[in-house]
Amino acid sequence: MTNRIIILLCGLLLGFSSFAMSLQDAKHQGLVGEQQNGYLAVVKNAPGIAALVKEINAKRQAHYEKIAKQNGIAVNDVAKLAAEKAIARAEKGHMIQDNSGRWIKK
């Protein structure tokens, strides 16, 4: 992957700042987690969580598509790289999906 893709992915992760408070609260409470596929998932149901996840994932999908198109690569490749970065950046105590698909606390 090129440096350009890495820079775009960093921008992608920072681009979700409009959701930062709600998303951070949900992550701190273990309600949502980062999946291996680059998207957020509901770990425990709570009011408004499914809508938050759906909205964030729609924005992620749009960003992944834009980055993929700009770089002539597959959307899934962009999403996988974003997943690696999001999981690596997850704070201690946040939920992440392991390689077998199980939810674990980082």
ROSEKE-725676 format. One record per residue (C-alpha): x, y, z; residue in three letters; residue number from 0. Coordinates in Angstrom, 2 decimals. Layout:
! ROSEKE-725676
<<X,Y,Z>,'ALA',NUM> ...
***
This chain:
! ROSEKE-725676
<<0.00,0.00,0.00>,'MET',0> <<1.20,3.48,-0.70>,'THR',1> <<1.73,6.33,1.73>,'ASN',2> <<-1.20,8.06,0.07>,'ARG',3> <<-3.56,5.29,1.16>,'ILE',4> <<-2.24,5.42,4.71>,'ILE',5> <<-2.75,9.19,4.83>,'ILE',6> <<-6.28,8.82,3.48>,'LEU',7> <<-7.05,6.15,6.06>,'LEU',8> <<-5.81,8.37,8.87>,'CYS',9> <<-8.14,11.05,7.58>,'GLY',10> <<-10.91,8.50,7.46>,'LEU',11> <<-10.47,7.58,11.10>,'LEU',12> <<-10.33,11.24,12.11>,'LEU',13> <<-13.34,11.98,9.91>,'GLY',14> <<-15.65,10.31,12.36>,'PHE',15> <<-15.09,13.02,14.98>,'SER',16> <<-18.68,14.22,14.66>,'SER',17> <<-19.67,10.94,16.29>,'PHE',18> <<-16.78,10.93,18.75>,'ALA',19> <<-18.72,11.50,21.96>,'MET',20> <<-21.54,9.07,21.24>,'SER',21> <<-19.21,6.52,19.72>,'LEU',22> <<-16.70,6.84,22.54>,'GLN',23> <<-19.44,6.39,25.13>,'ASP',24> <<-20.69,3.30,23.32>,'ALA',25> <<-17.16,1.89,23.11>,'LYS',26> <<-16.42,2.60,26.77>,'HIS',27> <<-19.62,0.81,27.75>,'GLN',28> <<-18.79,-2.20,25.58>,'GLY',29> <<-21.88,-1.70,23.44>,'LEU',30> <<-20.04,-1.60,20.12>,'VAL',31> <<-16.82,-3.02,18.80>,'GLY',32> <<-14.46,-2.94,15.87>,'GLU',33> <<-14.82,-5.88,13.50>,'GLN',34> <<-12.12,-7.51,11.37>,'GLN',35> <<-13.93,-6.29,8.23>,'ASN',36> <<-13.47,-2.57,8.89>,'GLY',37> <<-16.94,-1.89,10.20>,'TYR',38> <<-18.41,-1.27,13.62>,'LEU',39> <<-20.82,-3.80,15.14>,'ALA',40> <<-23.32,-3.89,17.97>,'VAL',41> <<-21.95,-6.03,20.81>,'VAL',42> <<-24.78,-5.35,23.29>,'LYS',43> <<-28.12,-3.87,22.35>,'ASN',44> <<-29.10,-0.55,23.87>,'ALA',45> <<-31.38,2.28,22.73>,'PRO',46> <<-29.94,4.13,19.75>,'GLY',47> <<-26.91,1.88,19.34>,'ILE',48> <<-28.07,0.11,16.17>,'ALA',49> <<-28.81,3.48,14.53>,'ALA',50> <<-25.40,4.83,15.56>,'LEU',51> <<-23.64,1.77,14.13>,'VAL',52> <<-25.65,1.96,10.90>,'LYS',53> <<-24.85,5.64,10.42>,'GLU',54> <<-21.13,5.24,11.14>,'ILE',55> <<-20.86,2.20,8.89>,'ASN',56> <<-22.56,4.03,6.03>,'ALA',57> <<-20.01,6.82,6.34>,'LYS',58> <<-17.17,4.31,6.55>,'ARG',59> <<-18.43,2.55,3.42>,'GLN',60> <<-18.53,5.84,1.52>,'ALA',61> <<-14.98,6.69,2.61>,'HIS',62> <<-13.69,3.22,1.74>,'TYR',63> <<-15.25,3.47,-1.72>,'GLU',64> <<-13.71,6.90,-2.30>,'LYS',65> <<-10.24,5.74,-1.23>,'ILE',66> <<-10.51,2.56,-3.29>,'ALA',67> <<-11.55,4.47,-6.39>,'LYS',68> <<-8.77,7.06,-5.99>,'GLN',69> <<-6.17,4.32,-5.67>,'ASN',70> <<-7.54,1.73,-8.08>,'GLY',71> <<-7.88,-0.97,-5.43>,'ILE',72> <<-10.71,-3.07,-4.04>,'ALA',73> <<-13.00,-1.61,-1.38>,'VAL',74> <<-12.44,-4.73,0.74>,'ASN',75> <<-8.69,-4.08,0.74>,'ASP',76> <<-9.26,-0.55,2.04>,'VAL',77> <<-11.71,-1.82,4.67>,'ALA',78> <<-9.29,-4.50,5.85>,'LYS',79> <<-6.48,-1.98,6.27>,'LEU',80> <<-8.83,0.38,8.11>,'ALA',81> <<-9.85,-2.51,10.39>,'ALA',82> <<-6.24,-3.23,11.27>,'GLU',83> <<-5.67,0.41,12.16>,'LYS',84> <<-8.92,0.77,14.13>,'ALA',85> <<-8.25,-2.39,16.13>,'ILE',86> <<-4.67,-1.33,16.81>,'ALA',87> <<-5.88,2.09,18.00>,'ARG',88> <<-8.69,0.72,20.16>,'ALA',89> <<-8.30,1.67,23.79>,'GLU',90> <<-7.82,-0.82,26.58>,'LYS',91> <<-11.23,-2.16,27.60>,'GLY',92> <<-12.84,-1.56,24.21>,'HIS',93> <<-14.37,-4.51,22.38>,'MET',94> <<-12.63,-5.85,19.32>,'ILE',95> <<-13.25,-8.90,17.18>,'GLN',96> <<-10.50,-11.50,17.16>,'ASP',97> <<-9.53,-13.49,14.08>,'ASN',98> <<-12.08,-16.19,14.89>,'SER',99> <<-14.91,-13.66,15.12>,'GLY',100> <<-15.24,-13.64,18.92>,'ARG',101> <<-15.60,-10.40,20.87>,'TRP',102> <<-12.79,-9.72,23.31>,'ILE',103> <<-11.78,-6.77,25.45>,'LYS',104> <<-8.56,-5.21,24.35>,'LYS',105> 
***
